[in-house]
């Protein structure tokens, strides 16, 4: 799609404003809105903005930045009123010299994708983002919107209506929704959309997050992608199904001669992500709260390993129908939806490339092994390590991992590290309800 196509679509869709969107390093969506009569110039010349006003971007003395719209990301925001209909277009960030801005998260992912493209490959990802719907109650303690459980069916209740409306809105915006269903916890849901190349998928994850929040708000609900909003129940993850295809669209993960049907490329991706798992965690599970999800007992992985029939492993090889070799893939189970998808996928891709390019081999698969029942000695004999237990531990691992840091880019890494250390320091100085209940009278 080019600028003329966008203008034609705007006229056809009765669009009055266009939001030119980008992401900061943490993953917050930023936007510059333009009325329709300014859109043609923006598409042709870009949009200048003050980068020094965005946390972690340019210094004041070098603040001018340019948004370069990606016309292929045009989509109408279906919740906006008809008389003020708005569309959105994602943008890349450039410097005044016309170069890609080194702190642009979307640019970081594009640099990793370019490394796949040099080999004639496409890195595909199909995510499964989970989220909660809560009733606002004037308290910091959330109240789930419904009383359903995993895959529960109800012919006519609020949860079904809201989820159906969400799926319809996402479909209108170009996400090919495959399924939506109730998850394990009360008020918890999942909407899965079809895999695509990593860049388009990252755009789609951001789209899903703000669409879910907007439509939930129209129903008087609060949508949250917080990894662990409620103690004692399952948290929200974002399992990522990954594969690599060639220029003809052939899935390069399948090998009929292999015991598990996997190619050397697939084994390389698995080995690379296992090798860099502890550092990668800081980017794909990037909040203090993320590590309250990654604990035993709630279906989230805590150990570094892979398997076909073991959901306690960090990477799982899902089954697919006989003959459908295009579905061969590896499911990474530790990411959560609080992550910036551009940086998460850049880190995952960098780890995968390290494994493929260096011919790494993964540890033996953990098929049929209940990792939670193993002793420390048995885990050591099986080469099983643990994911970090806290954000601070993950940041130490990230600091020591040159591959993941290079995948992000050093400037993004520096900003990300400072922001996350500040988050950790703020967290560790808080006094929690649990501490008051446990220590106030005992101490």
WOWORA-V844478 format. One record per pair of residues at least 4 apart in sequence whose ideal C-beta (glycine too) atoms are under 7 Angstrom apart, sorted by sequence separation. I is the first residue (numbers start at 1). J is the second residue. D is the distance in whole Angstrom. If there is no record, write none. Layout:
BEGIN
i: (I:I)
j: (J:J)
d: (D:D)
END
This chain:
BEGIN
i: (1:3:4:5:6:7:8:9:23:24:34:38:39:40:41:42:58:80:94:95:100:104:105:106:107:108:109:110:113:114:117:148:156:158:159:160:161:162:163:164:165:166:167:168:169:171:184:196:197:198:199:200:201:202:203:204:205:206:207:208:209:210:211:212:213:214:215:217:245:246:258:262:264:265:266:267:268:269:270:271:272:273:276:277:280:281:282:286:290:320:335:339:340:341:342:343:344:345:346:347:348:349:350:351:352:353:354:374:376:377:378:389:391:392:393:394:395:396:397:401:402:403:404:408:409:410:411:412:413:414:415:416:417:418:419:420:421:422:423:424:425:431:433:434:435:436:438:439:1:10:23:34:42:52:58:80:94:116:170:183:196:216:224:245:256:258:262:285:295:311:339:355:366:374:379:388:405:408:431:23:24:51:52:80:94:95:101:116:137:148:154:171:183:195:216:245:246:255:285:294:296:307:388:398:23:51:52:58:94:100:116:170:182:183:216:228:245:254:255:273:293:295:306:320:398:10:21:22:34:52:57:92:93:134:135:196:227:243:244:255:294:305:306:308:320:405:408:21:76:77:134:180:181:227:244:253:254:285:303:305:306:307:308:335:388:21:77:113:134:135:167:180:213:226:243:253:303:304:20:52:76:77:93:134:146:148:180:193:212:225:252:301:303:318:19:20:51:75:92:132:133:146:253:299:301:50:51:74:75:145:146:167:179:252:253:301:317:318:371:19:20:51:92:93:145:177:178:32:74:92:178:315:316:17:18:48:49:73:177:178:209:315:332:17:32:73:163:176:191:315:316:17:48:49:71:175:176:16:17:47:70:314:16:46:47:69:70:314:363:15:18:46:70:170:244:20:46:69:70:395:68:159:170:30:67:68:167:166:395:10:43:67:68:133:163:395:20:42:242:277:43:65:66:10:133:175:391:24:65:66:151:152:274:24:25:151:7:24:64:150:175:274:301:392:7:149:150:175:301:391:148:150:173:32:149:65:270:3:6:277:170:173:147:3:146:294:3:146:170:274:144:145:169:273:144:293:22:166:185:270:57:166:169:188:195:290:20:56:185:188:260:290:20:166:185:285:354:165:184:284:285:284:285:287:286:351:130:134:281:286:313:334:350:351:133:162:285:350:132:284:132:133:237:283:306:310:350:162:260:308:310:347:350:130:131:235:305:307:309:310:312:349:130:162:273:306:307:308:309:310:312:130:227:270:283:284:306:307:312:347:15:228:269:283:305:346:347:128:129:227:266:346:13:226:227:235:237:284:128:228:234:266:283:284:6:9:228:234:235:343:5:227:305:17:19:21:261:280:3:6:16:21:22:126:280:303:2:16:17:18:19:20:21:22:126:1:15:16:21:125:1:14:15:18:20:22:124:254:280:13:15:124:1:124:125:13:123:127:251:254:122:123:251:253:273:276:125:129:145:253:296:10:251:25:127:273:276:129:272:273:305:25:272:275:304:131:272:303:304:23:272:273:304:23:133:269:272:303:304:22:136:271:272:302:113:243:275:302:113:135:136:243:269:301:134:142:242:268:269:133:134:142:241:242:268:272:274:109:110:271:274:79:109:133:134:241:242:271:78:265:268:271:131:132:239:240:268:270:109:131:239:294:78:131:239:267:78:240:267:76:129:237:132:238:291:75:237:238:291:75:237:238:291:236:291:236:290:288:132:287:131:130:281:130:281:130:240:129:227:278:128:277:278:127:128:227:225:226:282:90:127:225:281:282:125:126:282:125:278:281:282:125:124:279:124:278:279:124:123:124:279:283:122:279:121:122:121:280:121:276:279:120:120:276:209:276:73:121:286:79:206:288:79:205:288:79:202:288:202:202:198:198:29:29:23:131:130:129:125:123:109:116:108:112:105:108:106:109:113:105:109:112:105:108:112:115:112:108:108:108:102:105:103:102:103:27:103:27:26:25:23:23:56:56:25:25:25:26:25)
j: (5:7:8:9:10:11:12:13:27:28:38:42:43:44:45:46:62:84:98:99:104:108:109:110:111:112:113:114:117:118:121:152:160:162:163:164:165:166:167:168:169:170:171:172:173:175:188:200:201:202:203:204:205:206:207:208:209:210:211:212:213:214:215:216:217:218:219:221:249:250:262:266:268:269:270:271:272:273:274:275:276:277:280:281:284:285:286:290:294:324:339:343:344:345:346:347:348:349:350:351:352:353:354:355:356:357:358:378:380:381:382:393:395:396:397:398:399:400:401:405:406:407:408:412:413:414:415:416:417:418:419:420:421:422:423:424:425:426:427:428:429:435:437:438:439:440:442:443:6:15:28:39:47:57:63:85:99:121:175:188:201:221:229:250:261:263:267:290:300:316:344:360:371:379:384:393:410:413:436:29:30:57:58:86:100:101:107:122:143:154:160:177:189:201:222:251:252:261:291:300:302:313:394:404:30:58:59:65:101:107:123:177:189:190:223:235:252:261:262:280:300:302:313:327:405:18:29:30:42:60:65:100:101:142:143:204:235:251:252:263:302:313:314:316:328:413:416:30:85:86:143:189:190:236:253:262:263:294:312:314:315:316:317:344:397:31:87:123:144:145:177:190:223:236:253:263:313:314:31:63:87:88:104:145:157:159:191:204:223:236:263:312:314:329:31:32:63:87:104:144:145:158:265:311:313:63:64:87:88:158:159:180:192:265:266:314:330:331:384:33:34:65:106:107:159:191:192:47:89:107:193:330:331:33:34:64:65:89:193:194:225:331:348:34:49:90:180:193:208:332:333:35:66:67:89:193:194:35:36:66:89:333:36:66:67:89:90:334:383:36:39:67:91:191:265:42:68:91:92:417:91:182:193:54:91:92:191:191:420:36:69:93:94:159:189:421:47:69:269:304:71:93:94:39:162:204:420:54:95:96:181:182:304:55:56:182:39:56:96:182:207:306:333:424:40:182:183:208:334:424:182:184:207:67:184:101:306:40:43:314:208:211:186:43:186:334:44:187:211:315:186:187:211:315:187:336:67:211:230:315:103:212:215:234:241:336:67:103:233:236:308:338:69:215:234:334:403:215:234:334:335:335:336:338:338:403:183:187:334:339:366:387:403:404:187:216:339:404:187:339:188:189:293:339:362:366:406:219:317:365:367:404:407:188:189:293:363:365:367:368:370:407:189:221:332:365:366:367:368:369:371:190:287:330:343:344:366:367:372:407:76:289:330:344:366:407:408:190:191:289:328:408:76:289:290:298:300:347:192:292:298:330:347:348:71:74:293:299:300:408:71:293:371:84:86:88:328:347:71:74:84:89:90:194:348:371:71:85:86:87:88:89:90:91:195:71:85:86:91:195:72:85:86:89:91:93:195:325:351:85:87:196:74:197:198:87:197:201:325:328:197:198:326:328:348:351:201:205:221:329:372:87:328:103:205:351:354:208:351:352:384:105:352:355:384:212:353:384:385:105:354:355:386:106:216:352:355:386:387:106:220:355:356:386:198:328:360:387:199:221:222:329:355:387:221:229:329:355:356:221:222:230:329:330:356:360:362:198:199:360:363:169:199:223:224:331:332:361:169:356:359:362:223:224:331:332:360:362:202:224:332:387:172:225:333:361:173:335:362:172:225:333:229:335:388:173:335:336:389:174:336:337:390:336:391:337:391:391:236:391:236:236:387:237:388:238:348:238:336:387:238:387:388:238:239:338:337:338:394:203:240:338:394:395:240:241:397:241:394:397:398:242:242:397:243:397:398:244:244:245:400:404:244:401:244:245:245:404:246:401:404:246:247:403:337:404:203:252:420:214:341:423:215:341:424:218:341:427:342:345:345:349:206:210:206:337:337:337:345:349:342:349:342:346:340:343:342:345:349:342:346:349:343:346:350:353:407:408:409:412:409:412:411:411:412:339:415:340:340:340:340:342:415:419:412:415:416:419:419)
d: (4:6:6:6:6:7:6:6:6:5:4:6:6:6:6:7:5:6:6:5:6:7:7:6:7:7:6:6:6:7:7:4:7:6:6:6:6:6:6:6:6:6:6:7:7:7:6:4:7:6:7:6:7:7:6:6:7:7:6:6:7:6:6:6:6:7:7:7:5:5:5:4:6:7:6:6:6:6:6:6:6:6:5:6:6:5:6:6:7:5:6:7:6:6:6:6:6:6:6:6:6:6:7:7:6:6:6:4:6:6:6:6:6:7:7:6:6:7:6:6:6:7:7:5:7:6:7:6:6:7:6:6:6:6:7:6:6:6:6:6:7:6:6:6:6:5:7:5:6:4:7:6:5:7:5:6:6:4:4:4:5:4:6:6:7:7:6:4:7:6:4:4:7:5:4:4:7:5:7:6:6:4:5:4:6:5:6:6:5:7:5:5:6:7:7:5:6:6:7:5:6:4:4:6:7:4:6:6:6:5:5:5:6:5:4:4:6:6:6:7:5:6:5:4:7:7:6:5:5:5:7:7:4:4:5:7:5:6:5:4:6:5:7:7:7:5:7:7:7:5:6:7:6:6:6:6:6:6:7:6:4:6:4:6:6:5:7:6:6:6:5:7:5:7:5:6:7:5:7:3:5:6:4:6:7:6:4:6:5:6:6:6:7:6:4:5:5:6:6:7:4:7:7:7:6:5:7:6:6:7:4:5:5:5:4:4:6:6:6:5:7:4:6:7:6:6:5:5:5:6:6:6:5:5:5:6:6:5:5:6:6:7:7:7:6:4:5:6:7:6:6:6:6:6:7:4:4:7:7:7:7:6:6:4:4:5:5:6:4:6:5:6:6:7:6:6:5:5:6:6:6:7:7:6:4:5:6:6:6:6:6:6:5:7:6:7:5:7:7:5:7:6:5:7:7:5:6:6:7:7:5:5:6:6:5:6:7:6:5:7:6:7:5:5:6:7:6:7:5:5:4:5:6:6:7:6:5:7:6:6:6:7:6:4:7:7:6:6:6:7:4:5:6:6:3:6:6:7:7:6:6:6:6:7:6:5:5:7:4:7:6:6:6:5:5:6:5:6:4:6:7:4:5:5:6:7:6:6:7:5:5:6:6:7:5:7:7:6:5:5:5:7:7:7:6:5:7:5:6:6:6:5:3:6:6:3:7:5:5:7:7:7:7:7:6:6:4:6:7:6:5:5:7:6:5:5:7:5:6:5:6:5:6:6:5:5:7:6:7:5:7:6:5:6:5:6:6:6:5:4:5:6:4:7:5:6:4:6:6:6:7:4:7:7:6:5:6:5:6:5:6:7:7:7:7:5:6:5:5:5:4:6:5:5:3:5:5:7:7:6:5:5:7:6:5:6:5:4:6:7:5:7:6:6:5:7:7:6:6:4:5:5:5:4:7:4:5:6:6:6:5:6:5:7:6:5:7:6:5:6:5:6:5:6:7:6:7:5:5:5:5:7:7:6:6:4:2:6:6:7:7:4:7:6:6:6:6:6:6:7:6:4:6:7:7:6:6:4:6:5:5:7:5:5:3:6:6:6:6:4:7:7:6:6:6:5:6:6:5:6:7:4:6:5:6:5:6:5:6:6:7:6:5:5:5:6:7:5:6:7:7:7:6:5:7:4:7:5:6:5:5:4:5:6:6:6:7:5:7:7:6:4:5:6:5:7:7:5:4:6:6:6:6:5:4:6:4:7:4:5:5:6:4:5:5:4:7:7:7:7:4:6:7:4:5:4:5:7:6:6:7:7:7:3:5:5:7:6:6:6:5:6:5:6:7:6:6:7:7:5:6:6:6:4:6:6:4:5:5:5:5:6:6:6:7:7:7:5:6:5:4:7:6:5:6:6:5:6:7:4:5:4:5:5:6:6:6:6:5:6:6:7:5:5:6:7:6:3:6:7:6:6:4:7:6:5:6:6:7)
END
